[in-house]
């Protein structure tokens, strides 16, 4: 065991009035949230998709029909069903339909490449996949052993007027339709989504599940080290995390919340914040299938959302939208920011618009995902990741000796425990044992906690750069680089070095109005950083590779840099 069972909780004294230290998490499956909402508010809007509204009653009926359709396809409790879909009503229907059948949802990025999907589909052993017609070729090629591929179209749930417009024989409309749909080949494994929506011959029998033990979702991690692993979250994990988030948001005015659902539901942050959590109070979700700044601004103006979950890069672009007025964001009660630390200028811009409405959070896939959050009050310290959520324990430990808990102010690895901590990695007991012990989860994140319990995330442990035995935080170097007017964006990685162990490399996206100069950037960094932290190389790049929710993929840059070095050495031989 890494950490003793009893640990002090200094953060409790900083909880705003009304936020409890303990919660009564209902012993229900995730689908129980949909049942409660449909029973009590059947005519309330659950989903809004380009103007089309789906009520909670209609959503439950559609999920039940989908579950019956899966039964006809031979899907049994415990089987894995892969969803390769963007944010759309079909994704939500399939999600609850799979769980209603007692099966396990496996989430995939619909923009994944063939090799990425091949690994994930084979690893989880999915029997059925649900995909858009535009991506079915990739899925078919990735996993030939799928029994069935359920195919749907991006236009199927558009409002009637939109669908009618796409049928008109105009060149512009034809081009738009071609961008949204694709022809299907003759393949006996292909099943139209509509076929699983026909009414069942008899009432659907709901499969009983054990919320604490049965896995609801397998979510593939971003693969910081090696291939992505399937993180298993139980029904209780997801329900508990939604309860924690609602307890934290104690200041609601009692009105029905409307949530902007632009974060991808195939990601843990989007799934909990843009679907499961809103459903706990029968709120509405405005589904947006991809990030489009103008589309987001139009949706905010039209639907006046009260909750806007996002990531720093998303907020930056929305704030830069031409013609954006403070009144456009006046309806937003809370901006929930996660995934990675927000830069101070963005914090200042959001706080200028909304006062104390910004809530910086921290989480990870293995914790369903929320672990810490800033108070929804003037007590927020949005230069940190906030306080541990109710029923969550957190300590900073020595990386080399996880049994040694460090005092406030000392840097180490963040280790957490709570009802949201996942059940382990799919079919990887050794990898699970490396991060889980007696309920405690090693996050792999380097952090520091102050005396009040506020946590500041410094770096991913895997991203730390070791130069001559000294630790270099990439984020520290990046913060200095961004102060220079030539730097529009940047990312810092470490590369193997025979003499120093590793050397610091900076990838820089230059500002179009300022010419890139490596010598000038080196002099700039030397003013603010110890000599071993100053990058030895500054490599220009048009853009940085990012994940589906905007995280810079340092592993991609590291692999790119190592390949460039290998080629360079080959030329000199």
C-alpha positions in Angstrom: 0.0 0.0 0.0 1.4 3.4 -1.0 -0.4 5.7 1.4 -1.9 5.2 4.9 -5.7 5.1 5.0 -6.1 8.2 7.2 -4.9 11.4 5.8 -5.7 15.0 6.9 -8.2 17.0 4.7 -7.2 20.6 5.1 -9.3 21.6 2.1 -12.5 21.0 3.9 -12.2 24.3 5.7 -12.0 26.1 2.3 -15.3 24.5 1.0 -17.9 27.1 0.3 -21.0 27.0 2.5 -23.4 24.4 1.3 -20.8 22.0 -0.1 -20.8 18.8 1.9 -17.7 16.7 2.8 -19.6 13.5 2.1 -22.3 12.5 -0.3 -25.0 9.9 -0.6 -24.3 8.4 -4.0 -27.4 6.5 -5.3 -26.9 2.8 -6.0 -28.1 3.0 -9.6 -26.7 2.3 -13.0 -26.0 5.2 -15.4 -29.3 4.5 -17.2 -31.1 5.2 -13.9 -30.3 8.9 -14.4 -32.2 8.8 -17.7 -35.1 6.9 -16.1 -35.4 9.5 -13.3 -35.4 12.4 -15.7 -37.9 10.7 -18.1 -40.2 9.8 -15.2 -40.2 13.2 -13.6 -39.8 15.5 -16.6 -40.9 13.5 -19.7 -41.6 16.6 -21.8 -38.4 18.5 -20.9 -35.8 18.9 -23.6 -32.8 16.6 -23.2 -30.9 17.3 -26.4 -30.8 20.1 -28.9 -29.2 19.4 -32.3 -29.1 22.2 -34.9 -32.6 23.3 -33.7 -34.1 19.8 -33.3 -35.2 19.0 -29.8 -35.4 15.6 -28.2 -37.3 15.2 -25.0 -36.4 12.9 -22.2 -39.3 10.6 -22.9 -38.3 10.3 -26.6 -34.7 9.8 -25.6 -35.5 6.9 -23.3 -37.8 5.3 -25.8 -35.1 5.6 -28.5 -32.5 4.0 -26.1 -34.9 1.2 -25.3 -35.5 0.5 -29.0 -31.8 0.5 -29.6 -31.3 -2.0 -26.7 -33.9 -4.3 -28.3 -32.1 -4.0 -31.6 -28.9 -5.0 -30.0 -30.6 -8.0 -28.6 -31.7 -9.0 -32.1 -28.1 -8.7 -33.2 -27.1 -11.2 -30.5 -25.4 -8.7 -28.1 -25.2 -10.1 -24.6 -24.6 -8.5 -21.2 -20.9 -7.9 -20.8 -20.2 -7.7 -24.6 -18.4 -4.7 -25.8 -20.0 -2.3 -28.3 -17.8 0.3 -29.9 -19.1 3.8 -30.6 -17.2 5.7 -33.3 -19.3 8.8 -33.4 -19.1 12.6 -33.0 -21.6 14.5 -30.8 -25.0 13.8 -32.2 -28.3 12.3 -30.9 -27.3 8.8 -32.3 -24.3 8.8 -30.0 -26.4 9.5 -26.9 -29.1 7.0 -28.0 -26.5 4.3 -28.6 -24.7 5.0 -25.4 -27.7 4.5 -23.2 -29.0 1.7 -25.4 -25.8 -0.3 -25.0 -25.9 0.2 -21.2 -29.6 -0.7 -21.1 -28.6 -4.1 -22.7 -26.1 -4.7 -19.9 -23.2 -4.4 -22.4 -20.1 -2.2 -22.2 -19.7 1.1 -24.2 -16.3 1.5 -25.8 -15.5 5.0 -26.8 -13.4 5.9 -29.9 -12.4 9.1 -31.6 -14.2 9.1 -35.0 -11.1 10.9 -36.5 -8.8 8.0 -35.4 -6.6 6.5 -38.1 -7.0 2.9 -39.2 -4.0 1.6 -37.2 -5.3 3.4 -34.0 -8.8 1.9 -34.4 -7.3 -1.5 -35.3 -5.5 -1.7 -32.0 -8.5 -0.5 -29.9 -11.1 -2.7 -31.6 -9.0 -5.8 -31.4 -8.0 -5.0 -27.8 -11.6 -4.6 -26.5 -12.9 -7.5 -28.6 -15.9 -5.5 -29.8 -18.6 -7.5 -31.6 -20.6 -4.5 -32.8 -19.5 -1.0 -33.8 -21.8 2.1 -34.4 -20.3 4.5 -36.9 -21.1 7.4 -39.3 -21.4 6.4 -42.9 -18.4 8.6 -43.7 -16.1 6.5 -41.4 -17.4 3.0 -42.0 -14.7 2.2 -44.5 -12.0 2.9 -41.9 -13.8 0.8 -39.3 -14.4 -2.1 -41.7 -10.8 -2.2 -42.7 -9.6 -1.8 -39.1 -11.4 -4.8 -37.7 -12.6 -7.6 -40.0 -14.0 -9.7 -37.2 -16.8 -7.4 -36.2 -20.1 -9.2 -36.4 -22.1 -6.1 -37.2 -21.5 -2.4 -38.2 -24.4 -0.2 -37.4 -24.3 2.8 -39.7 -25.9 6.2 -39.4 -25.6 9.6 -41.1 -24.9 13.0 -39.8 -28.1 14.3 -41.4 -30.5 11.8 -39.9 -31.4 13.9 -36.9 -31.3 17.3 -38.5 -34.5 19.2 -38.3 -37.0 18.4 -41.1 -36.3 21.7 -42.9 -32.6 21.1 -43.0 -33.1 17.6 -44.3 -35.5 18.9 -47.0 -33.0 21.5 -48.1 -30.3 18.8 -48.5 -32.6 17.0 -51.0 -32.9 20.0 -53.3 -31.0 19.7 -56.5 -28.8 22.7 -56.0 -25.0 22.4 -56.6 -24.2 24.0 -53.2 -26.6 21.7 -51.4 -25.2 18.7 -53.2 -21.7 19.6 -52.1 -22.9 20.1 -48.5 -24.7 16.7 -48.6 -21.6 15.0 -50.0 -19.6 16.4 -47.1 -22.1 15.0 -44.6 -22.9 11.6 -46.1 -21.2 8.8 -48.0 -22.5 5.8 -50.1 -22.5 2.4 -48.5 -21.0 -0.8 -50.0 -22.8 -4.1 -50.3 -21.8 -5.7 -47.0 -24.0 -8.1 -45.1 -22.5 -6.9 -41.8 -23.9 -3.3 -42.3 -27.0 -2.5 -40.4 -28.9 0.8 -40.7 -29.2 2.7 -37.4 -32.9 3.1 -38.2 -33.3 -0.7 -38.2 -32.4 -0.7 -34.5 -34.9 2.0 -33.9 -38.0 0.1 -35.0 -40.4 -0.7 -32.2 -39.8 -4.0 -30.4 -42.3 -6.8 -30.6 -42.4 -7.0 -26.9 -41.4 -4.9 -23.9 -37.6 -4.6 -23.5 -36.3 -6.5 -20.5 -33.9 -4.3 -18.7 -30.8 -6.1 -17.7 -29.9 -5.7 -14.0 -26.3 -4.6 -13.3 -24.2 -4.2 -10.2 -23.3 -0.5 -10.3 -20.2 -0.9 -8.1 -18.8 -3.9 -10.0 -20.1 -3.8 -13.6 -18.1 -1.8 -16.1 -20.1 0.8 -18.0 -17.5 2.4 -20.2 -14.0 1.5 -21.6 -12.2 4.8 -22.4 -8.9 4.5 -24.2 -6.3 6.8 -22.6 -4.3 9.2 -24.8 -1.3 6.8 -24.7 1.2 9.1 -22.9 3.5 6.1 -22.7 3.2 3.3 -25.2 -0.1 2.3 -26.8 -3.4 3.5 -25.4 -4.9 1.4 -22.6 -8.6 0.9 -22.0 -9.6 2.5 -18.7 -12.6 0.7 -17.2 -15.1 2.9 -15.4 -18.0 1.4 -13.5 -21.6 2.7 -13.4 -20.9 3.8 -9.8 -17.7 5.7 -10.9 -19.7 7.8 -13.4 -22.7 8.4 -11.2 -20.5 9.3 -8.2 -18.5 11.8 -10.3 -21.7 13.4 -11.5 -22.9 13.7 -7.9 -19.6 15.3 -6.9 -19.9 17.8 -9.6 -23.4 18.7 -8.7 -22.6 19.0 -5.0 -19.8 21.4 -5.9 -22.2 23.5 -8.0 -24.3 24.3 -5.0 -25.1 27.9 -6.1 -27.6 27.0 -8.8 -30.6 29.2 -8.9 -33.1 26.4 -9.4 -33.6 27.0 -13.1 -33.1 24.3 -15.7 -29.5 24.4 -16.9 -28.5 24.4 -20.6 -25.1 23.0 -21.3 -22.9 23.7 -24.3 -21.9 20.2 -25.5 -19.0 20.9 -27.8 -16.5 18.8 -25.9 -16.4 15.4 -27.5 -18.6 12.8 -25.7 -16.1 10.1 -26.6 -13.7 11.8 -24.2 -14.2 11.4 -20.4 -14.4 15.2 -19.8 -17.1 15.6 -22.4 -19.0 12.4 -21.3 -19.3 13.4 -17.7 -19.6 17.2 -18.0 -21.7 17.4 -21.2 -24.0 14.3 -20.8 -24.1 12.4 -17.5 -23.8 15.4 -15.2 -26.5 17.5 -17.0 -28.8 14.5 -16.9 -28.7 14.3 -13.1 -30.9 17.4 -13.0 -32.7 16.9 -16.3 -31.0 19.7 -18.0 -30.7 20.3 -21.7 -27.5 19.7 -23.8 -26.8 21.6 -27.0 -24.9 19.0 -29.1 -22.3 20.4 -31.4 -20.5 17.7 -33.5 -17.2 19.5 -33.9 -15.4 22.6 -32.8 -16.4 25.5 -35.0 -16.0 28.9 -33.4 -18.8 30.7 -35.3 -21.2 27.8 -34.7 -20.5 27.9 -31.0 -21.1 31.6 -30.8 -24.3 31.2 -32.7 -25.5 28.4 -30.4 -24.7 30.5 -27.3 -26.6 33.5 -28.7 -29.6 31.3 -29.6 -29.9 28.9 -26.7 -28.5 31.1 -23.9 -26.6 28.3 -22.0 -25.9 28.4 -18.3 -22.9 26.0 -18.3 -20.1 26.0 -20.7 -17.5 23.2 -20.2 -14.4 23.7 -22.3 -10.6 23.8 -22.6 -8.3 26.8 -22.7 -7.7 26.7 -26.4 -11.5 26.6 -27.1 -12.1 29.6 -24.8 -9.3 31.5 -26.4 -10.8 31.1 -29.8 -14.3 31.9 -28.7 -13.1 35.1 -27.0 -11.3 36.1 -30.2 -14.5 35.7 -32.3 -15.2 38.8 -34.3 -18.1 40.8 -32.9 -18.3 38.9 -29.7 -20.0 41.0 -27.0 -19.9 40.6 -23.2 -23.7 40.2 -23.4 -23.2 37.1 -25.6 -21.8 35.2 -22.6 -24.0 36.8 -19.9 -26.2 33.8 -19.6 -23.3 31.5 -18.7 -23.4 30.8 -15.0 -20.2 28.7 -15.0 -17.3 28.2 -17.3 -15.8 24.8 -16.5 -12.2 24.5 -17.7 -10.2 21.4 -17.6 -7.8 19.1 -19.6 -4.8 21.3 -19.0 -3.8 24.5 -17.2 -5.3 27.7 -18.5 -2.9 30.6 -19.2 -3.2 33.6 -17.0 -4.3 36.0 -19.8 -7.2 33.7 -20.6 -8.2 33.5 -16.9 -8.1 37.3 -16.8 -10.3 37.7 -20.0 -12.9 35.2 -18.7 -13.0 36.7 -15.3 -13.4 40.1 -16.8 -16.4 38.9 -18.6 -17.9 36.8 -15.8 -16.4 37.8 -12.5 -16.2 34.6 -10.4 -17.8 32.3 -13.0 -14.6 30.5 -14.0 -14.0 27.1 -12.4 -10.6 25.6 -13.2 -10.6 21.8 -12.7 -8.3 18.9 -12.9 -9.0 15.3 -13.8 -7.9 12.2 -15.7 -9.6 9.4 -17.6 -8.8 7.0 -14.7 -10.9 9.1 -12.3 -14.1 9.5 -14.4 -12.5 12.2 -14.7 -12.9 15.0 -12.2 -10.7 15.1 -9.1 -10.3 18.7 -8.0 -12.1 22.0 -8.8 -12.0 25.6 -7.7 -14.8 26.8 -5.6 -17.8 28.3 -7.4 -17.3 31.5 -5.5 -15.0 34.4 -4.8 -12.7 31.9 -3.0 -11.6 30.5 -6.3 -7.8 30.5 -7.0 -7.8 29.9 -10.7 -4.1 29.8 -11.0 -4.4 26.4 -9.3 -6.5 23.3 -10.1 -8.6 23.8 -7.0 -9.5 21.6 -4.1 -10.3 17.9 -3.9 -14.0 17.2 -4.6 -16.2 15.8 -1.9 -15.3 12.2 -0.8 -12.0 12.6 -2.6 -8.6 12.3 -0.8 -5.4 13.7 -2.3 -1.8 13.7 -1.2 1.6 14.6 -2.7 4.1 11.7 -2.4 7.7 11.2 -3.1 8.0 9.7 -6.6 10.8 7.3 -5.6 9.0 6.3 -2.4 5.2 6.6 -2.7 4.7 5.7 0.9 6.2 9.0 2.0 3.7 11.8 2.0 5.3 15.2 1.4 4.4 18.3 3.4 2.6 21.3 1.9 4.6 23.2 -0.6 6.9 20.3 -1.7 6.8 19.0 -5.3 5.9 15.4 -5.9 3.4 13.0 -7.5 -0.3 13.5 -6.9 -2.0 10.4 -5.6 -5.8 10.4 -5.2 -8.6 8.2 -3.8 -12.4 8.4 -4.1 -15.6 6.7 -5.5 -14.7 8.1 -9.0 -11.4 6.1 -9.3 -11.6 3.6 -12.1 -11.6 -0.2 -11.8 -8.4 -0.7 -13.8 -7.2 -1.2 -17.3 -8.9 -3.7 -19.6 -7.1 -7.0 -19.5 -3.9 -5.4 -18.2 -3.4 -6.5 -14.6 0.2 -5.5 -14.4 -0.4 -2.0 -15.7 -3.3 -1.7 -13.3 -1.1 -2.8 -10.3 1.4 0.0 -11.3 -1.2 2.7 -10.7 -3.8 1.3 -8.3 -3.3 0.1 -4.7 -6.0 -0.2 -2.0 -8.1 2.4 -3.8 -5.3 4.9 -4.2 -4.5 6.0 -7.8 -1.1 7.3 -8.9 -1.9 10.0 -11.4 1.5 10.3 -12.9 1.2 14.1 -12.5 3.8 16.2 -10.7 2.0 18.7 -8.4 2.2 20.7 -5.2 -0.4 21.3 -2.6 -0.6 24.4 -0.3 -1.6 24.4 3.3 -5.2 25.0 2.4 -5.4 22.0 0.1 -5.3 23.8 -3.2 -3.5 21.7 -5.8 -1.3 23.1 -8.6 -0.4 20.7 -11.4 3.1 21.3 -12.6 3.7 18.6 -15.2 3.1 15.1 -16.4 5.7 12.8 -14.9 6.4 11.3 -18.3 7.0 14.8 -19.7 9.7 15.8 -17.2 13.1 16.4 -18.8 16.2 15.3 -17.0 19.3 17.4 -17.9 22.5 16.4 -16.1 20.3 15.1 -13.2 18.3 18.3 -13.0 14.5 18.3 -13.6 13.1 20.6 -16.2 9.4 21.3 -16.4 8.4 21.8 -20.0 5.5 24.1 -19.0 7.9 26.4 -17.2 10.0 26.8 -20.4 6.9 27.2 -22.5 5.6 30.0 -20.2 8.8 32.0 -20.7 8.7 31.4 -24.5 5.2 32.7 -24.8 6.2 36.0 -23.4 8.2 36.7 -26.6 6.2 38.5 -29.3 7.5 36.1 -32.0 5.9 33.1 -30.3 2.3 32.3 -31.2 2.4 28.8 -29.7 5.1 26.5 -28.4 5.8 23.1 -26.9 8.9 21.8 -25.2 10.2 18.2 -25.2 13.3 16.3 -24.1 15.4 14.2 -26.4 18.1 11.6 -25.5 21.6 13.1 -25.1 24.7 11.0 -24.6 26.4 13.7 -22.5 23.6 15.2 -20.4 21.0 12.4 -20.4 18.4 14.6 -22.2 18.5 18.0 -24.0 15.7 20.5 -24.2 14.0 21.1 -27.6 11.4 23.8 -28.3 8.9 23.6 -31.1 7.7 27.1 -32.0 4.8 28.4 -34.0 5.9 31.9 -35.0 3.6 34.9 -35.1 2.9 35.9 -38.7 3.9 39.5 -38.0 7.2 38.6 -36.3 10.0 36.7 -38.0 11.4 33.7 -36.2 14.9 34.0 -34.8 16.4 31.1 -32.8 19.2 33.3 -31.5 16.8 35.9 -30.2 14.6 33.3 -28.5 17.7 31.8 -26.9 18.7 35.1 -25.5 15.2 35.7 -24.3 15.0 32.4 -22.4 18.5 32.9 -20.9 17.1 36.1 -19.1 14.5 34.1 -17.2 15.8 30.5 -17.0 18.7 28.6 -15.5 21.2 27.7 -18.2 20.3 24.0 -18.3 16.6 24.8 -18.9 17.3 27.0 -21.9 16.3 25.0 -25.1 19.3 23.9 -27.2 17.2 24.0 -30.4 14.2 26.0 -31.6 12.4 24.2 -34.3 9.7 26.1 -36.3 6.4 24.4 -36.9 3.2 25.6 -38.7 1.0 24.2 -35.9 1.3 21.9 -32.9 -0.4 18.4 -32.9 -3.2 18.3 -30.4 -5.6 15.7 -29.0 -9.4 15.8 -29.5 -9.8 18.2 -26.6 -6.8 20.4 -27.4 -3.9 19.0 -25.4 -0.6 19.4 -27.1 0.7 15.9 -28.0 4.3 16.1 -26.8 4.8 12.4 -27.5 4.1 13.1 -31.2 6.6 15.9 -31.2 9.1 13.8 -29.4 8.8 11.0 -31.9 9.0 13.5 -34.8 12.2 15.0 -33.3 13.8 11.6 -32.7 13.1 10.5 -36.3 14.6 13.8 -37.6 17.7 13.2 -35.5 18.0 9.6 -36.8 17.8 10.8 -40.4 20.3 13.5 -39.7 22.8 10.9 -38.3 22.2 8.6 -41.3 23.1 11.4 -43.7 26.4 12.0 -41.9 27.5 8.4 -41.9 
